[in-house]
Amino acid sequence: MKVKRLALSQETLMTTKRRKRHSPEQIVRKLRDADAMLNAGKELAAVLQVLELSEATYGRWRTQYGGMKAEEAVRLQKLEDENRRLKQLVADLSLDNQMLKFVAEGNW
């Protein structure tokens, strides 16, 4: 039995990066580091390369976590999670309510 192997070039291995998830504390820390480097006179491209961020990610983080402290960012994340959970709960209850109305009408 022959096994085929996928041959990957060195360039392919170097360009594929695993995606990272950053905690709110890490995001705030990276934004603070970026501000310090930019104020020290470094260019944005150099700062983004050091922090291993894309320009789009930096902009998104800047708008979302702009002037927050780490504790505020954590609180925001917890509130967003709770909001998501409550919306799911309302959707489930609404679906149950519609199902019960349908069954009560006897149209099944």
C-alpha positions in Angstrom: 0.0 0.0 0.0 1.5 3.3 -1.1 0.9 6.5 0.9 0.9 9.8 -0.9 2.5 12.6 0.9 1.7 16.2 0.3 4.9 18.1 -0.5 4.9 21.6 1.0 7.5 24.2 0.1 9.4 26.0 2.7 7.6 29.3 1.7 4.2 27.7 2.3 5.2 26.5 5.8 6.5 30.0 6.7 3.5 32.0 5.4 0.7 29.9 7.1 0.3 31.2 10.6 -2.0 29.9 13.3 -4.6 32.4 14.3 -4.4 33.8 17.8 -7.2 34.9 20.1 -6.3 37.7 22.4 -7.9 38.3 25.7 -9.1 41.9 26.4 -6.2 42.4 28.7 -3.7 41.5 26.0 -5.5 43.8 23.5 -5.3 46.7 25.9 -1.6 46.0 26.6 -0.8 45.8 22.9 -2.7 49.1 22.2 -0.8 50.8 25.1 2.5 49.4 23.7 1.6 50.6 20.2 0.9 54.1 21.6 4.2 54.2 23.4 6.1 53.2 20.3 4.2 55.6 18.0 4.9 58.5 20.5 8.6 57.5 20.5 8.7 58.2 16.7 8.3 54.7 15.2 6.3 54.3 12.0 3.0 52.5 12.2 4.2 49.7 9.9 7.1 49.0 12.2 4.9 49.0 15.3 2.4 46.6 13.7 5.2 44.3 12.7 6.7 44.2 16.2 3.3 43.6 17.7 2.4 41.0 15.0 -0.8 42.7 14.1 -2.4 43.6 10.8 -3.5 47.2 10.1 -7.2 46.1 10.0 -6.9 44.4 13.4 -5.2 47.4 14.9 -7.9 49.7 13.6 -10.7 47.5 14.9 -9.1 47.2 18.3 -8.5 50.9 18.4 -12.2 51.7 17.8 -13.5 49.0 20.2 -11.0 49.3 23.1 -9.7 52.8 22.4 -9.2 54.5 25.8 -10.2 51.6 28.0 -8.3 50.1 30.9 -7.8 46.3 31.2 -10.6 46.0 33.8 -13.0 47.9 31.6 -12.2 45.7 28.6 -12.8 42.6 30.7 -16.1 44.0 32.0 -17.2 44.8 28.4 -16.4 41.3 27.2 -18.4 39.8 30.1 -21.4 42.1 29.3 -21.3 41.1 25.7 -21.2 37.4 26.6 -24.2 37.9 28.9 -26.1 39.8 26.3 -25.5 37.1 23.8 -26.7 34.4 26.2 -29.8 36.4 27.1 -30.7 37.0 23.4 -30.4 33.2 22.9 -32.6 32.6 25.9 -35.3 35.0 24.5 -35.2 33.4 21.1 -35.6 29.9 22.6 -38.6 31.1 24.8 -40.2 32.8 21.9 -39.9 29.6 19.8 -41.4 27.6 22.6 -44.3 30.1 22.9 -45.1 29.9 19.2 -45.0 26.1 19.3 -47.4 26.0 22.2 -49.8 28.4 20.5 -49.7 26.3 17.4 -50.4 23.1 19.3 -53.2 24.8 21.3 -55.0 25.8 18.1 -55.1 22.2 17.0 -53.9 22.8 13.5 -51.5 19.9 13.5 
